Amino acid sequence: MTDEEVESMLTNVPGWKHEDKEIVATFSFKNYYQTVSFINAVAWIANREDHHPDISFGYKSCTIRYSTHSIGGLSENDFICAAKINALQA
């Protein structure tokens, strides 16, 4: 995807930003239980989509990074998964 395509797609996934060849979002929670519950829901989406992000987390937050490793950059599927993750907090 070109930088212009990426920027256009980012308008559909509030809270996500473009870093290098990834889209990245950090989510905050009240406690560890909520953080881990969110991560489990993200894992379910990733398994269902067969598209798996890199996830790092701490007590009250997690950061999710999406890219399509097979093409060495971003694809439409990264943004679809990001939108589904955003919907978890709706």
FENSUL-V581553 format. One record per residue. RES is the residue in one small letter. PHI is phi in degrees with one decimal (NA if undefined). OMEGA is omega in degrees with one decimal (NA if undefined). D_LAST is the distance of its C-alpha to the last C-alpha in Angstrom with 1 decimal. Layout:
RES	PHI	OMEGA	D_LAST
RES	PHI	OMEGA	D_LAST
This chain:
m	NA	175.6	27.7
t	-76.4	176.7	29.2
d	-58.5	179.5	27.8
e	-65.9	177.3	27.2
e	-64.1	179.0	25.2
v	-61.2	-179.2	23.1
e	-61.4	177.7	22.5
s	-64.7	-179.9	21.7
m	-67.6	179.8	19.1
l	-61.5	179.1	17.5
t	-64.5	-179.5	16.6
n	-90.6	-178.2	14.0
v	-132.2	-179.2	12.3
p	-55.1	177.9	11.8
g	93.1	178.9	12.9
w	-95.5	176.8	15.1
k	-132.2	-178.8	18.9
h	-95.1	175.7	22.0
e	-131.5	-177.9	24.5
d	53.8	-178.5	27.6
k	-108.8	-177.4	26.8
e	-136.3	163.0	23.2
i	-110.4	-170.3	19.7
v	-136.4	173.1	18.4
a	-142.5	174.9	15.3
t	-116.4	-178.0	15.4
f	-117.4	-179.0	12.8
s	-112.9	-177.2	13.9
f	-137.5	-178.7	13.9
k	-78.6	-175.3	16.1
n	-160.5	-178.0	18.4
y	-62.9	-178.8	19.6
y	-58.5	179.3	18.4
q	-64.4	178.8	14.6
t	-60.9	-178.0	15.5
v	-67.3	177.4	17.4
s	-62.0	177.8	15.0
f	-62.9	179.5	12.4
i	-60.5	177.3	15.4
n	-62.8	177.2	16.5
a	-66.8	176.3	13.4
v	-62.4	178.7	14.0
a	-61.6	178.6	17.6
w	-63.2	178.3	16.9
i	-60.8	-178.8	15.2
a	-59.9	178.9	18.1
n	-65.6	-179.1	20.7
r	-63.7	-179.5	19.5
e	-85.6	-173.7	19.6
d	53.6	-179.3	22.8
h	-146.3	-165.4	21.5
h	-110.6	179.8	21.4
p	-85.5	166.7	20.2
d	-88.3	-177.8	22.0
i	-127.0	171.0	20.2
s	-126.5	-177.2	21.6
f	-151.7	175.1	20.6
g	-133.7	-174.6	22.0
y	-58.7	-174.0	21.5
k	-123.8	-179.8	18.4
s	-157.0	171.8	17.1
c	-144.5	177.3	17.0
t	-117.7	-178.9	17.8
i	-117.5	179.7	17.2
r	-123.6	177.3	19.8
y	-116.2	166.4	20.1
s	-158.0	178.5	23.3
t	-103.2	-173.4	25.4
h	-58.7	-176.0	28.4
s	-65.3	178.4	30.6
i	-110.8	177.6	30.8
g	69.5	-179.7	30.6
g	-175.6	-176.3	27.8
l	-100.4	175.1	24.6
s	-133.3	178.4	23.9
e	-58.2	-178.8	21.5
n	-61.9	176.4	20.2
d	-59.9	-178.2	19.0
f	-75.1	175.6	16.7
i	-62.5	179.6	15.6
c	-65.3	177.6	14.7
a	-61.1	178.2	13.0
a	-64.0	178.2	10.7
k	-66.8	177.2	10.1
i	-67.6	176.5	9.5
n	-57.3	-178.4	7.0
a	-64.8	177.8	5.0
l	-64.3	-177.8	5.6
q	-98.2	-179.9	3.8
a	-75.7	NA	0.0
